[in-house]
Amino acid sequence: MPETTPAPTPAPCSPEAVRRVACIGAGVIGGGWVAHFLARGYDVTAWDPAADGEDKLRRLVAAAWPALERIGLAEGASQDRLTVAPTLAAAVAEADFVQESAPEKLELKRSLLAELAAATRPGVVIASSTSGYPMTDMQTDAEDAGRLVVGHPFNPPYLIPLVEVVGGERTDRGAVEWASRFYDVAGKSVITMDRELPGFIANRLQEALWREALHMVANGEASVEDIDASITEGPGLRWAFMGPCLTFALAGGEGGMAHMLDHFGPSLKSPWTRLEAPELDRELRDAMVDGCAEAAGDRSYADLVAERDRGVIDVLRATGRLGENRR
């Protein structure tokens, strides 16, 4: 979102003015969010129904803290700014933003989000960490559903930058924009989706890869070790910084995505995956070509190749896979 266009401001404050975050659910994902928000200098109030929830949460935060110190803490960041509330209502009473991270059970999500919408101050945005449920399916029981959004992180939330934001049919557009702006201020890399999609974007991509891997193991076509090495020693090195679309665009040489699709497009019909490929019609071809051009911006083909090569070398060095004699 451009700096010159501030997000709409639901009560009680703007995204930049948030001081206290409530984290509802303190398991692996919820606890990871707690660690992230603490490291960014927020006051955090957490609640979890488990009897040993507080002990587990504080251990998780303590275990994450050395990594957070290495990447840099915000001014005033401290584990001492964590409060564990005795009830859900107490946890959200003074919250400027709420992150829900309950188990992935639809009926539980529905009832919990309805309870949160009733207990939280008017206008406060409430985000769900759901891994795949559309907000439309989760907000059915909430009377005040306009401020309910999806804020889907990747594990661990305190290290992986991505968060995918999308609303449901009853969500106000302003709440989506507010949440996206808040996550940006809070140090996340935000994708604001224009429409709902089960599993969102990143989960659908990694799930496709995962399902193909399961097929290969089940059919005796590859070992688990082979499959993991095929990514960590192959395309994963490029995907860490350039993603699949620009990576494939470089496979087209100076002709970019247009040449790549025209040259390799017929392979979409080859039996390289159990997934059925979409029809590569003119509309899809042009969308991919135009999208890659927009993503590349003013970077030339040579610029992108150099960026890719530097990135691969950096990843190899960071993971200890580039010997001293090759530096």
C-alpha positions as CSV (number, residue, x, y, z in Angstrom):
1,M,0.0,0.0,0.0
2,P,1.5,3.4,-0.9
3,E,2.7,5.5,2.0
4,T,0.7,8.4,0.6
5,T,-2.6,6.5,0.9
6,P,-3.2,5.6,4.6
7,A,-5.5,2.7,5.3
8,P,-9.0,3.4,6.7
9,T,-8.9,3.7,10.5
10,P,-11.4,1.6,12.4
11,A,-11.6,2.4,16.1
12,P,-9.7,2.7,18.2
13,C,-6.5,3.5,16.3
14,S,-4.5,3.5,13.1
15,P,-2.2,0.6,12.2
16,E,0.8,2.7,13.1
17,A,-0.6,3.5,16.6
18,V,-1.2,-0.1,17.7
19,R,0.4,-0.8,21.1
20,R,-1.3,-3.9,22.4
21,V,-1.9,-7.1,20.4
22,A,-4.0,-10.0,21.7
23,C,-3.0,-13.5,20.6
24,I,-5.8,-16.1,21.1
25,G,-4.5,-19.6,21.0
26,A,-0.9,-20.2,22.1
27,G,0.3,-23.3,20.3
28,V,3.0,-23.4,17.7
29,I,1.5,-20.8,15.4
30,G,-0.1,-18.6,18.1
31,G,3.1,-18.8,20.2
32,G,5.1,-17.9,17.1
33,W,2.9,-14.8,16.6
34,V,3.5,-13.9,20.3
35,A,7.2,-14.0,19.8
36,H,7.0,-12.0,16.6
37,F,4.9,-9.2,18.1
38,L,7.0,-9.0,21.3
39,A,10.2,-8.7,19.1
40,R,8.6,-5.9,17.3
41,G,8.1,-4.0,20.5
42,Y,4.4,-4.5,21.1
43,D,2.7,-5.3,24.4
44,V,1.1,-8.8,24.0
45,T,-1.8,-10.4,25.9
46,A,-2.2,-14.1,25.2
47,W,-4.9,-16.6,26.1
48,D,-5.1,-20.3,25.6
49,P,-7.6,-22.7,27.2
50,A,-5.0,-25.4,27.9
51,A,-4.0,-25.8,31.6
52,D,-0.3,-25.8,30.7
53,G,-0.7,-23.2,28.0
54,E,1.2,-20.4,29.7
55,D,4.2,-22.6,30.5
56,K,4.5,-23.9,27.0
57,L,4.1,-20.4,25.6
58,R,6.8,-18.9,27.7
59,R,9.1,-21.7,26.8
60,L,8.4,-21.2,23.1
61,V,9.1,-17.5,23.3
62,A,12.3,-18.1,25.3
63,A,13.5,-20.6,22.7
64,A,12.7,-18.2,19.8
65,W,14.3,-15.2,21.4
66,P,18.0,-15.9,20.5
67,A,17.0,-16.1,16.8
68,L,15.1,-12.8,17.2
69,E,18.0,-11.1,18.8
70,R,20.2,-12.2,15.9
71,I,17.9,-10.6,13.3
72,G,17.4,-7.5,15.5
73,L,14.8,-6.5,18.1
74,A,12.7,-3.4,17.9
75,E,13.3,-0.6,20.5
76,G,11.8,-1.6,23.8
77,A,11.2,-5.2,22.8
78,S,11.1,-7.5,25.8
79,Q,9.7,-10.9,26.9
80,D,8.5,-9.0,30.0
81,R,5.8,-7.3,27.8
82,L,3.9,-10.6,27.6
83,T,0.8,-11.0,29.8
84,V,-1.2,-14.2,29.9
85,A,-4.8,-13.5,30.6
86,P,-7.1,-15.8,32.6
87,T,-10.0,-15.5,30.2
88,L,-10.6,-14.7,26.5
89,A,-12.5,-11.6,27.4
90,A,-9.7,-10.3,29.6
91,A,-7.2,-11.0,26.8
92,V,-9.0,-8.8,24.2
93,A,-10.3,-6.1,26.6
94,E,-7.6,-3.5,25.7
95,A,-6.4,-5.0,22.4
96,D,-5.8,-2.8,19.4
97,F,-5.6,-5.9,17.2
98,V,-6.4,-9.6,17.7
99,Q,-4.7,-12.6,16.1
100,E,-6.6,-15.8,16.5
101,S,-4.7,-19.1,16.1
102,A,-7.0,-21.8,17.3
103,P,-6.9,-25.4,16.0
104,E,-8.0,-25.9,12.4
105,K,-11.6,-27.0,13.1
106,L,-14.3,-25.1,11.3
107,E,-17.0,-25.2,14.0
108,L,-14.4,-24.1,16.6
109,K,-13.3,-21.2,14.4
110,R,-16.9,-20.1,13.8
111,S,-17.8,-20.0,17.5
112,L,-14.5,-18.5,18.6
113,L,-14.6,-15.7,16.0
114,A,-18.2,-14.9,17.0
115,E,-17.1,-14.8,20.6
116,L,-14.1,-12.6,19.8
117,A,-16.3,-10.2,17.7
118,A,-18.6,-9.8,20.7
119,A,-15.9,-9.4,23.3
120,T,-13.5,-7.0,21.5
121,R,-13.9,-3.3,21.4
122,P,-15.9,-2.0,18.4
123,G,-13.8,-1.6,15.2
124,V,-10.8,-3.6,16.3
125,V,-9.7,-5.9,13.5
126,I,-9.6,-9.6,14.2
127,A,-7.5,-11.8,12.1
128,S,-7.5,-15.6,11.8
129,S,-4.3,-17.7,11.2
130,T,-6.3,-20.4,9.4
131,S,-4.3,-22.5,7.0
132,G,-7.1,-22.9,4.5
133,Y,-10.6,-22.0,5.5
134,P,-12.2,-19.0,3.6
135,M,-13.3,-16.3,6.0
136,T,-16.8,-16.5,4.4
137,D,-17.1,-20.0,6.0
138,M,-15.8,-18.9,9.4
139,Q,-17.7,-15.6,9.9
140,T,-21.2,-17.1,9.7
141,D,-21.9,-16.9,13.4
142,A,-20.5,-13.4,14.1
143,E,-22.9,-10.5,14.4
144,D,-20.1,-8.0,13.8
145,A,-18.4,-9.8,10.9
146,G,-17.2,-6.8,9.0
147,R,-13.8,-6.7,10.9
148,L,-13.0,-10.3,10.5
149,V,-10.1,-11.1,8.1
150,V,-7.7,-13.9,7.4
151,G,-4.1,-13.2,8.3
152,H,-2.4,-16.5,7.3
153,P,1.3,-16.8,8.4
154,F,3.9,-19.4,7.7
155,N,5.7,-21.3,10.4
156,P,7.5,-20.0,12.3
157,P,5.7,-16.7,12.2
158,Y,8.6,-14.9,14.0
159,L,11.0,-15.8,11.2
160,I,9.0,-16.4,7.9
161,P,8.0,-13.0,6.6
162,L,4.9,-14.0,4.6
163,V,1.3,-13.3,5.7
164,E,-1.6,-13.6,3.3
165,V,-4.6,-11.3,4.0
166,V,-8.1,-11.7,2.6
167,G,-11.6,-11.0,3.8
168,G,-14.9,-12.8,3.5
169,E,-18.2,-11.9,1.9
170,R,-19.2,-10.0,5.0
171,T,-15.8,-8.4,5.6
172,D,-15.4,-4.6,5.1
173,R,-12.8,-3.7,2.6
174,G,-11.4,-1.2,5.0
175,A,-10.7,-3.9,7.5
176,V,-8.6,-5.8,4.9
177,E,-6.7,-2.7,4.1
178,W,-6.2,-1.9,7.8
179,A,-4.9,-5.4,8.5
180,S,-2.5,-5.4,5.5
181,R,-1.1,-2.0,6.6
182,F,-0.7,-3.2,10.2
183,Y,1.2,-6.4,9.2
184,D,3.4,-4.3,7.0
185,V,4.2,-1.9,10.0
186,A,4.7,-5.0,12.2
187,G,7.5,-6.2,9.9
188,K,5.7,-8.8,7.7
189,S,5.8,-9.3,4.0
190,V,2.1,-9.0,3.0
191,I,0.1,-10.4,0.1
192,T,-3.4,-8.8,0.0
193,M,-5.6,-11.2,-2.0
194,D,-8.4,-9.8,-4.1
195,R,-10.6,-12.9,-3.7
196,E,-10.9,-15.9,-1.5
197,L,-9.3,-19.1,-2.4
198,P,-9.2,-22.3,-0.2
199,G,-5.7,-22.7,1.0
200,F,-4.7,-19.2,-0.2
201,I,-1.7,-18.9,-2.5
202,A,1.4,-20.4,-0.9
203,N,-0.3,-23.4,0.7
204,R,-1.8,-24.4,-2.7
205,L,1.6,-24.2,-4.3
206,Q,3.4,-26.2,-1.6
207,E,0.5,-28.7,-1.4
208,A,0.7,-29.4,-5.1
209,L,4.4,-30.2,-4.7
210,W,3.7,-32.3,-1.5
211,R,1.0,-34.4,-3.2
212,E,3.3,-35.2,-6.2
213,A,6.0,-36.2,-3.7
214,L,3.6,-38.6,-2.0
215,H,2.7,-40.1,-5.3
216,M,6.3,-40.8,-6.1
217,V,7.0,-42.4,-2.7
218,A,3.8,-44.5,-2.9
219,N,4.7,-45.8,-6.4
220,G,8.4,-46.5,-5.5
221,E,9.5,-43.8,-8.0
222,A,11.7,-41.8,-5.6
223,S,12.9,-42.0,-2.0
224,V,12.1,-39.3,0.5
225,E,15.8,-38.4,0.5
226,D,15.8,-38.0,-3.3
227,I,12.7,-35.8,-3.2
228,D,14.1,-33.5,-0.6
229,A,17.5,-33.2,-2.3
230,S,15.8,-32.5,-5.6
231,I,14.4,-29.3,-4.1
232,T,17.2,-28.2,-1.7
233,E,19.9,-28.8,-4.3
234,G,17.8,-27.7,-7.3
235,P,14.9,-25.2,-7.7
236,G,14.6,-24.4,-4.0
237,L,17.9,-22.4,-4.2
238,R,16.3,-20.1,-6.8
239,W,12.8,-20.0,-5.3
240,A,14.3,-18.5,-2.1
241,F,14.6,-15.2,-3.8
242,M,13.0,-15.3,-7.3
243,G,10.0,-17.5,-7.2
244,P,8.8,-19.9,-10.0
245,C,7.4,-17.4,-12.5
246,L,10.5,-15.2,-12.9
247,T,12.7,-18.3,-12.7
248,F,10.9,-19.8,-15.6
249,A,11.0,-16.5,-17.4
250,L,14.8,-16.6,-17.3
251,A,14.6,-20.1,-18.9
252,G,13.3,-18.3,-22.0
253,G,16.6,-16.3,-22.3
254,E,16.3,-12.7,-23.5
255,G,12.9,-13.6,-25.0
256,G,11.6,-14.0,-21.4
257,M,8.3,-15.7,-20.5
258,A,6.9,-15.3,-24.0
259,H,9.7,-17.4,-25.5
260,M,9.6,-19.8,-22.6
261,L,5.8,-20.5,-23.1
262,D,6.0,-20.6,-26.8
263,H,8.9,-23.0,-26.7
264,F,8.1,-25.2,-23.7
265,G,4.3,-24.8,-23.6
266,P,3.7,-28.2,-25.3
267,S,5.4,-29.9,-22.3
268,L,2.3,-29.0,-20.2
269,K,0.7,-32.0,-21.8
270,S,3.6,-34.2,-20.9
271,P,3.1,-36.7,-18.0
272,W,5.4,-34.8,-15.7
273,T,2.9,-34.5,-12.9
274,R,-0.4,-36.1,-11.8
275,L,-2.0,-32.6,-11.8
276,E,-3.9,-31.6,-14.9
277,A,-2.4,-28.5,-16.6
278,P,-4.7,-25.6,-17.5
279,E,-5.2,-24.9,-21.2
280,L,-2.4,-22.6,-22.4
281,D,-4.6,-20.3,-24.4
282,R,-3.8,-16.7,-25.5
283,E,-5.3,-15.2,-22.4
284,L,-3.3,-17.3,-20.0
285,R,-0.1,-16.8,-22.0
286,D,-0.5,-13.0,-22.1
287,A,-1.3,-12.9,-18.4
288,M,1.9,-14.7,-17.6
289,V,4.0,-12.6,-20.0
290,D,2.5,-9.3,-18.7
291,G,2.8,-10.5,-15.1
292,C,6.5,-11.3,-15.5
293,A,7.2,-8.0,-17.1
294,E,5.5,-6.2,-14.3
295,A,7.4,-8.3,-11.7
296,A,10.7,-7.6,-13.4
297,G,10.1,-3.8,-13.5
298,D,13.0,-1.9,-14.9
299,R,15.4,-4.9,-14.4
300,S,16.8,-6.2,-17.6
301,Y,17.3,-9.9,-18.5
302,A,21.0,-9.4,-17.6
303,D,20.1,-7.8,-14.3
304,L,17.8,-10.7,-13.4
305,V,20.4,-13.3,-14.3
306,A,23.0,-11.5,-12.1
307,E,20.5,-11.2,-9.3
308,R,19.6,-14.9,-9.5
309,D,23.3,-16.0,-9.6
310,R,24.2,-13.8,-6.6
311,G,21.2,-15.2,-4.7
312,V,22.1,-18.8,-5.4
313,I,25.7,-18.2,-4.2
314,D,24.4,-16.4,-1.1
315,V,22.1,-19.3,-0.2
316,L,24.8,-21.9,-0.8
317,R,27.2,-20.0,1.4
318,A,24.6,-19.4,4.1
319,T,23.8,-23.1,4.2
320,G,27.4,-24.2,4.2
321,R,27.3,-25.8,0.8
322,L,29.9,-23.7,-0.9
323,G,33.4,-24.8,0.0
324,E,36.1,-22.3,1.0
325,N,38.1,-23.0,-2.1
326,R,35.0,-21.8,-4.2
327,R,34.5,-18.5,-2.5
